[in-house]
Amino acid sequence: MGETIARNKKALFDYEILEKYEAGIQLQGSEVKAIRKGRVNLKDSFVKILKGEPFLIGAHISHLESVNSHFAPTERRDRKLLLHAKEIAKLDAKVNKDGLTIVALSVYLSDKNLVKLQIALAKGKALHDKREALKKKDAEREAKVAIKNRDYQ
């Protein structure tokens, strides 16, 4: 995995990640330049399989000021994902059978300088699991502060 451009932190908080996949994204015109400049937001985005083809829904890629507004693609349009047929079939079966969700985790540049999307098969967390995660995070933060303060005394 190359340089990470954007992450979906909310997905890691709301879902328990089961399996991760790498997918290509079908982009138009200036979207690649916009992504390279970090103008992408994955919050509230997910993947849906429609007629045997995976689509990224809800991702936001902003326009660049240098782009002609007549040729600029819609910022929140559905974008087709590029996966192997076996992976698509496996994901579709798990979503339909087990009631799992496919979420977008991050956008990054591959070693060959291509824009890639890391997606994951995920299971929704219950409210008490989220509270537990927050408690754990707070405890880790307090421990780091205590260690830091101890070093200065």
N, C-alpha and C positions, 0 to 999 in steps of 0.2 A: 504494500500500500504506500502510495506517495504522499504528497503534500495535502493535508486536510484543509478544506476551504470552509465548510460549515458543518455543524453538528446539531442534532436534535436532542437536546438534554431532557426535554419534557418526555420523550419516548422512553428514555432510560428510567425516569421516575415513575411513569404511569404503567409500564409494562415489564414483565419478566421475559428476558430475551432467551429464546430456545435455540434457534439456528440462524446463522448469518450467511448472506449471499452477496455476491458482487454483480451489479447489473450496469449495462451501458444505458445512456439516455439518448433518445432521439430529440435533438435540439434544432432550432431554426435560427438562421441569421446571426444576430448579435448576441444571442443567449450565451454562447461560449465565452465571449469577451466579458460579459457581465458576471458570469460565474467566476472567471479568473480574477476579477476585481473584488470578489467576495460579496456580490450583491444578490445573494440567495438566502432564503429563509425556509427551513424545513418544518417549522413549528406547525402542528395540526395537519401534517401531510401523512398520507397513507397510500398503500398500493392496493388496487382492486383488479381482479382478473375478469375482463369482459370479453366474451366470445373467444376464449382461449389466448387472449393477449393481455399482458400486464400493463397497467397504466399508473403513473404517479399522479395522485390527485391532491390538490391543496397546496402544492409547493409554490413559492412566490419567487420569481426571478425578475428583478427590477430592470427598467430600461436604462440605457446609458444616454447621457445628454447628447453625445455625438451621433446618435442614430437618427435617421430620418423617421419621423413619427408615422408616416404612411406605411412603412415596411416593418415597423416594430411589432413583434408578436405579443399576444395577450399575456399579461404578467402571471395570471393564475390558471392558465390553460392546462388541460390534462396532457401529460407527456408520456409517450409510449416507452416502455423499458425493453431492453434487449437482453434476453435470457435464453438459455438452451431449452428446447422443447421438453426434455425430461425434467428440468428444474421447474418449469411452469406447471407441468402435470402434477408433480409432487406437492408444490405449494397449493395448487387449487384443491387437491384432495384433502390436505390437512386443514385448510380453511373451511371447506364444506363439511368434513366429517367431525373434526374436533372443535370447531367454533373458534379457531385462533385468528389472529389479525396479522397482516403484513405491514410493518411500519418502516419508514425511511429513517436511517440512523445518521448517515453523514454523506457529504459530497466531497470528492477528492480528485486529484489528478493522478493518473496511473503513471507507471515508470515510462510508458510510451507517450506521455503528455496528453492522454485522453481523459475526458470527464467521466468519472464513474460514480455510482451511487451504491452505498452499502445499505442493503435492506435486511430485515430480520423477521423471522416467524416469531410472534410474541403472544403472550398470554396476559390478559389484564390483571393488574394487582388489585387486591381488596384494600379497603380504606385502612385497616389495621396494619397491613404490610407497608403502606406508604408512611404511616406514622412511625413504624419501626425503623424504616430507612432514614427518616429525619432525625430520630433519636441517635442512631448510630453515627450519622454525619456530624451532629452537634458534639457528641462525645469525642470523636476524632479531632475536631477543631479545638476543643478545650484541652485535649492532651497535647496537641502541638503547641498551643499557647503556653501551657505549663512548662513544657520542655524548653521552650524559647526563653521564658522568664528565668528559669533555673540557671541557664547558661550565663546570663548577665549578672547574677548575684554572686 
